Amino acid sequence: MRQAQLLANRLKDLELTAIYSSPLLRAKQTAEAISAYHSNIPTIISELINEIKTPYDGYPIKEIEDKKVGCFLWNFI
């Protein structure tokens, strides 16, 4: 919540035309924080920007780092 509020504060003086969010709760909460400063523009919730699925889903970050697999996840999509 703190990060969402910090982002909203950072964006408050910008001229936005829309706010896009995935349907995930944390993304919608971030969009709500931003829209508090931009209530005159639409918030669009889209499945198209939902999280991608990778072979690393469910693994702790430490395990992924230990495998030294790099960050080229798009190779698996």
Secondary structure, 3 states (H helix, E strand, C coil): CHHHHHHHHHHCCCCCCCEEECCCHHHHHHHHHHHCCCCCCCEEECHHHCCCCCCCCCCCHHHHHHHCCCCCHHHHC
